[in-house]
Each structure stands twice: as structure tokens, then as C-alpha cells.
């Protein structure tokens, strides 16, 4: 069963971690339904929001992989309702 989830990520110094972040997200392209990024160039930060639809184990795997990237902080909100 699938769940809807939102992952919020803050990238501190995106120049050093954005490529790795993008590579990880691309590896999970099958569950990514939407992506919004807002750069804060003057503060050398970026905020990225991912909307997902997929199995709980894949959502958790993506969240964990993103959170293990140096300079990236993540939080996930996952629906209780299964689809």
C-alpha cells in the first residue's frame, strides 16, 4: 500500500551538497510527484519540498539517504491513510 508524504529539506551551503541531493532524489523518481525549491542565495541556503506517493519503506529510505548527506537537514510528514 502507498502513502502520501512530504519531505522538507534545508540545504546549508547548497554548492557543496546539491548535486548529491539531486542524485538521491533522481534514484527515487518513481515515487516523487512534485518538487519545489526556493534558493536563499544571500544566506547560502536552499529549502526544498518533495511530495511523494509510494510505499512506506521507500519513503523512509529516501528520507534516510537525504538526511545522511552532510549539510542537509530533513523532516518528513507521512499520511496515516494508506492509498
C-alpha positions, -999 to +999 in steps of 0.1 A: +000+000+000+011+035-007+012+066+014+013+103+007+043+121+022+061+154+022+098+158+028+111+192+037+149+197+033+171+226+042+204+226+024+232+246+041+257+257+015+239+241-015+270+244-037+286+215-017+256+192-014+230+200-041+244+175-067+244+146-042+209+156-031+197+157-067+213+123-074+195+107-045+161+122-054+166+111-091+171+075-078+136+076-063+119+093-093+092+067-093+077+080-060+083+117-065+051+135-075+063+171-070+093+192-061+096+229-051+129+246-044+135+281-030+171+294-030+182+318-003+214+328-021+222+357+002+223+332+031+239+303+012+209+281+019+181+264-001+147+249+010+133+220-010+100+204-006+092+170-021+057+155-024+058+117-026+034+088-032+048+054-026+054+025-001+064+035+034+097+016+031+107+036+000+097+069+016+117+061+047+147+050+026+147+083+007+143+103+039+172+085+055+195+088+024+188+126+022+193+130+059+227+113+057+241+139+032+264+164+050+248+198+051+212+186+046+185+186+073+153+167+066+119+162+082+091+140+068+053+141+073+036+109+062-001+102+059-017+077+082-041+068+055-030+041+030-039+045-006 
